[in-house]
């Protein structure tokens, strides 16, 4: 598969699919219920009726996914502190959506929350001889992607080096110096 060319991987605040095999039902249900009602609906549509995802998030009868529509009250106080840095990235918005909103946003939802043929909770260590490492970073105050699911994945897959970032939200990689910390952990093995 080409793992011999990969020195490692850093996964930052990853979206977890509430329907992955291996999650205890009480944990995935608890995480699912932390979302806004509009997000439960949008994620449910992406999972159960993926062909309606684009329509659901663009129609005006019901609110679509809160992140797509930049609902600020869904972010933690730590996220709101780094929001000004997002303004610097606004110049790249056209590039992010250059393939259109469907492929850039809605298709991601369909893939992320759709039906998977495998569960990431069943993955084998891609670096069994310690020739590389996998790091998973997640802010403990992430209100966008439930922290509890990342914690569970790292407990289930002991080969993942899990980094809990205290008092940090979903946008923690934008915090001063955080990207350096992530790269140093990946390349130099620093904790």
C-alpha positions as a Markdown table, in Angstrom:
| # | Residue | x | y | z |
|---|---|---|---|---|
| 1 | Unk | 0.0 | 0.0 | 0.0 |
| 2 | Unk | 3.0 | 2.3 | 0.1 |
| 3 | Unk | 3.3 | 2.7 | 3.8 |
| 4 | Unk | 7.1 | 2.3 | 3.4 |
| 5 | Unk | 7.1 | 5.9 | 2.1 |
| 6 | Unk | 5.1 | 7.3 | 5.0 |
| 7 | Unk | 6.9 | 8.5 | 8.1 |
| 8 | Unk | 3.8 | 9.1 | 10.1 |
| 9 | Unk | 0.4 | 10.7 | 10.2 |
| 10 | Unk | -1.1 | 13.5 | 12.3 |
| 11 | Unk | -4.9 | 13.5 | 12.5 |
| 12 | Unk | -6.4 | 16.7 | 14.0 |
| 13 | Unk | -9.9 | 16.9 | 15.5 |
| 14 | Unk | -11.3 | 14.3 | 13.1 |
| 15 | Unk | -14.9 | 13.8 | 12.4 |
| 16 | Unk | -16.1 | 10.5 | 13.6 |
| 17 | Unk | -19.0 | 8.6 | 12.1 |
| 18 | Unk | -21.6 | 7.9 | 14.8 |
| 19 | Unk | -22.5 | 4.6 | 13.0 |
| 20 | Unk | -19.0 | 3.1 | 12.8 |
| 21 | Unk | -18.9 | -0.5 | 14.0 |
| 22 | Unk | -17.1 | -0.8 | 17.3 |
| 23 | Unk | -18.4 | 2.3 | 19.1 |
| 24 | Unk | -20.4 | 1.3 | 22.1 |
| 25 | Unk | -24.0 | 2.4 | 21.3 |
| 26 | Unk | -24.2 | 4.5 | 24.5 |
| 27 | Unk | -21.1 | 6.4 | 23.6 |
| 28 | Unk | -22.0 | 7.2 | 20.0 |
| 29 | Unk | -25.6 | 8.1 | 21.1 |
| 30 | Unk | -24.3 | 10.4 | 23.8 |
| 31 | Unk | -21.9 | 12.1 | 21.3 |
| 32 | Unk | -24.6 | 12.4 | 18.7 |
| 33 | Unk | -26.9 | 14.1 | 21.2 |
| 34 | Unk | -24.3 | 16.8 | 22.0 |
| 35 | Unk | -25.1 | 18.3 | 18.6 |
| 36 | Unk | -27.6 | 21.0 | 17.8 |
| 37 | Unk | -30.9 | 19.6 | 16.6 |
| 38 | Unk | -30.2 | 21.0 | 13.1 |
| 39 | Unk | -26.9 | 19.1 | 13.0 |
| 40 | Unk | -28.6 | 15.9 | 14.1 |
| 41 | Unk | -31.0 | 16.3 | 11.2 |
| 42 | Unk | -28.3 | 17.2 | 8.7 |
| 43 | Unk | -26.0 | 14.3 | 9.8 |
| 44 | Unk | -28.9 | 11.9 | 9.8 |
| 45 | Unk | -29.9 | 12.9 | 6.3 |
| 46 | Unk | -26.2 | 12.4 | 5.1 |
| 47 | Unk | -26.3 | 8.9 | 6.7 |
| 48 | Unk | -29.8 | 7.6 | 5.9 |
| 49 | Unk | -30.6 | 9.6 | 2.7 |
| 50 | Unk | -27.3 | 10.8 | 1.2 |
| 51 | Unk | -28.9 | 11.8 | -2.1 |
| 52 | Unk | -30.8 | 14.5 | -0.2 |
| 53 | Unk | -27.8 | 16.0 | 1.6 |
| 54 | Unk | -27.2 | 18.9 | -0.8 |
| 55 | Unk | -30.9 | 19.8 | -0.9 |
| 56 | Unk | -31.2 | 19.5 | 2.9 |
| 57 | Unk | -28.3 | 22.0 | 3.5 |
| 58 | Unk | -29.5 | 24.5 | 0.8 |
| 59 | Unk | -33.3 | 24.5 | 1.2 |
| 60 | Unk | -34.8 | 27.2 | 3.4 |
| 61 | Unk | -37.5 | 25.3 | 5.3 |
| 62 | Unk | -35.1 | 23.8 | 7.9 |
| 63 | Unk | -31.7 | 24.9 | 9.0 |
| 64 | Unk | -28.7 | 23.1 | 7.4 |
| 65 | Unk | -25.5 | 22.0 | 9.1 |
| 66 | Unk | -24.5 | 24.7 | 11.5 |
| 67 | Unk | -20.8 | 24.7 | 10.5 |
| 68 | Unk | -21.6 | 25.2 | 6.9 |
| 69 | Unk | -23.6 | 28.2 | 7.8 |
| 70 | Unk | -21.0 | 29.5 | 10.3 |
| 71 | Unk | -23.2 | 29.4 | 13.4 |
| 72 | Unk | -20.8 | 31.0 | 15.8 |
| 73 | Unk | -22.7 | 29.9 | 19.0 |
| 74 | Unk | -21.6 | 26.3 | 18.2 |
| 75 | Unk | -18.0 | 27.0 | 18.8 |
| 76 | Unk | -16.2 | 27.0 | 22.2 |
| 77 | Unk | -14.9 | 30.1 | 23.8 |
| 78 | Unk | -11.4 | 28.9 | 22.9 |
| 79 | Unk | -12.4 | 28.7 | 19.3 |
| 80 | Unk | -13.8 | 32.2 | 19.3 |
| 81 | Unk | -10.5 | 33.6 | 20.5 |
| 82 | Unk | -8.7 | 32.2 | 17.4 |
| 83 | Unk | -11.5 | 33.2 | 14.9 |
| 84 | Unk | -9.7 | 36.4 | 13.9 |
| 85 | Unk | -7.0 | 34.2 | 12.3 |
| 86 | Unk | -9.7 | 32.8 | 10.0 |
| 87 | Unk | -10.2 | 36.2 | 8.5 |
| 88 | Unk | -6.6 | 35.9 | 7.1 |
| 89 | Unk | -7.6 | 32.7 | 5.3 |
| 90 | Unk | -10.7 | 34.2 | 3.7 |
| 91 | Unk | -8.7 | 35.0 | 0.6 |
| 92 | Unk | -8.5 | 31.2 | 0.0 |
| 93 | Unk | -12.2 | 30.6 | 0.3 |
| 94 | Unk | -12.6 | 30.4 | -3.5 |
| 95 | Unk | -9.9 | 27.8 | -3.7 |
| 96 | Unk | -11.5 | 25.6 | -1.1 |
| 97 | Unk | -14.7 | 25.6 | -2.9 |
| 98 | Unk | -13.3 | 25.7 | -6.5 |
| 99 | Unk | -15.0 | 22.4 | -7.3 |
| 100 | Unk | -18.3 | 23.8 | -6.2 |
| 101 | Unk | -20.2 | 23.6 | -2.9 |
| 102 | Unk | -21.5 | 20.1 | -3.5 |
| 103 | Unk | -18.1 | 18.4 | -3.9 |
| 104 | Unk | -16.4 | 20.7 | -1.3 |
| 105 | Unk | -18.9 | 20.5 | 1.5 |
| 106 | Unk | -21.9 | 18.3 | 1.0 |
| 107 | Unk | -20.0 | 15.3 | -0.5 |
| 108 | Unk | -17.7 | 15.4 | 2.5 |
| 109 | Unk | -20.7 | 15.0 | 4.7 |
| 110 | Unk | -22.0 | 12.0 | 2.7 |
| 111 | Unk | -18.6 | 10.4 | 2.9 |
| 112 | Unk | -18.0 | 11.2 | 6.6 |
| 113 | Unk | -21.4 | 10.1 | 7.8 |
| 114 | Unk | -22.4 | 7.5 | 5.2 |
| 115 | Unk | -22.2 | 3.8 | 5.3 |
| 116 | Unk | -18.7 | 2.5 | 5.5 |
| 117 | Unk | -17.6 | -0.9 | 4.4 |
| 118 | Unk | -15.1 | -1.1 | 7.3 |
| 119 | Unk | -14.7 | 0.6 | 10.6 |
| 120 | Unk | -11.5 | 2.6 | 11.5 |
| 121 | Unk | -11.8 | 0.9 | 14.9 |
| 122 | Unk | -10.7 | -2.3 | 13.2 |
| 123 | Unk | -7.5 | -1.0 | 11.6 |
| 124 | Unk | -4.2 | -2.6 | 12.1 |
| 125 | Unk | -1.1 | -0.6 | 13.0 |
| 126 | Unk | 0.5 | 0.7 | 9.7 |
| 127 | Unk | 3.8 | 0.9 | 11.5 |
| 128 | Unk | 4.2 | -2.5 | 13.4 |
| 129 | Unk | 8.0 | -2.1 | 13.5 |
| 130 | Unk | 7.9 | 1.5 | 14.8 |
| 131 | Unk | 9.1 | 2.9 | 11.5 |
| 132 | Unk | 6.5 | 5.6 | 11.8 |
| 133 | Unk | 3.8 | 6.8 | 14.1 |
| 134 | Unk | 0.2 | 8.0 | 14.1 |
| 135 | Unk | -0.8 | 10.9 | 16.2 |
| 136 | Unk | -4.4 | 12.0 | 17.0 |
| 137 | Unk | -4.9 | 15.5 | 18.4 |
| 138 | Unk | -8.2 | 16.7 | 19.9 |
| 139 | Unk | -9.2 | 19.6 | 22.0 |
| 140 | Unk | -11.1 | 18.7 | 25.2 |
| 141 | Unk | -13.5 | 21.6 | 24.7 |
| 142 | Unk | -14.4 | 20.8 | 21.1 |
| 143 | Unk | -18.1 | 21.5 | 20.6 |
| 144 | Unk | -18.0 | 20.7 | 16.9 |
| 145 | Unk | -16.6 | 17.2 | 16.9 |
| 146 | Unk | -17.1 | 15.2 | 20.1 |
| 147 | Unk | -13.9 | 14.6 | 21.9 |
| 148 | Unk | -15.1 | 11.4 | 23.5 |
| 149 | Unk | -15.1 | 9.5 | 20.2 |
| 150 | Unk | -11.5 | 10.3 | 19.5 |
| 151 | Unk | -10.5 | 9.3 | 23.0 |
| 152 | Unk | -12.3 | 6.0 | 22.6 |
| 153 | Unk | -10.6 | 5.3 | 19.2 |
| 154 | Unk | -7.2 | 6.0 | 20.8 |
| 155 | Unk | -8.0 | 3.6 | 23.7 |
| 156 | Unk | -9.2 | 0.9 | 21.3 |
| 157 | Unk | -6.2 | 1.4 | 18.9 |
| 158 | Unk | -3.3 | 1.5 | 21.4 |
| 159 | Unk | -0.8 | 2.2 | 18.6 |
| 160 | Unk | -2.2 | 5.7 | 18.2 |
| 161 | Unk | -0.5 | 8.4 | 20.2 |
| 162 | Unk | -3.3 | 10.5 | 21.5 |
| 163 | Unk | -2.9 | 14.1 | 22.5 |
| 164 | Unk | -5.6 | 15.7 | 24.5 |
| 165 | Unk | -5.3 | 19.4 | 24.3 |
| 166 | Unk | -6.9 | 20.9 | 27.5 |
| 167 | Unk | -9.1 | 23.9 | 27.2 |
| 168 | Unk | -8.9 | 23.8 | 23.4 |
| 169 | Unk | -11.8 | 23.7 | 20.9 |
| 170 | Unk | -12.1 | 22.5 | 17.4 |
| 171 | Unk | -9.9 | 25.3 | 16.0 |
| 172 | Unk | -7.0 | 24.7 | 18.3 |
| 173 | Unk | -4.4 | 24.2 | 15.4 |
| 174 | Unk | -4.8 | 28.0 | 14.7 |
| 175 | Unk | -3.6 | 28.8 | 18.3 |
| 176 | Unk | -0.1 | 30.4 | 18.4 |
| 177 | Unk | 2.6 | 27.8 | 18.2 |
| 178 | Unk | 0.2 | 24.8 | 18.0 |
| 179 | Unk | 1.1 | 23.8 | 14.5 |
| 180 | Unk | 4.8 | 23.7 | 15.5 |
| 181 | Unk | 3.9 | 21.4 | 18.4 |
| 182 | Unk | 2.1 | 19.1 | 16.1 |
| 183 | Unk | 4.9 | 18.9 | 13.5 |
| 184 | Unk | 7.5 | 18.4 | 16.2 |
| 185 | Unk | 5.6 | 15.6 | 17.8 |
| 186 | Unk | 5.2 | 13.9 | 14.4 |
| 187 | Unk | 8.7 | 14.4 | 13.1 |
| 188 | Unk | 10.8 | 14.5 | 16.3 |
| 189 | Unk | 8.7 | 12.3 | 18.6 |
| 190 | Unk | 8.3 | 15.1 | 21.1 |
| 191 | Unk | 5.4 | 14.8 | 23.5 |
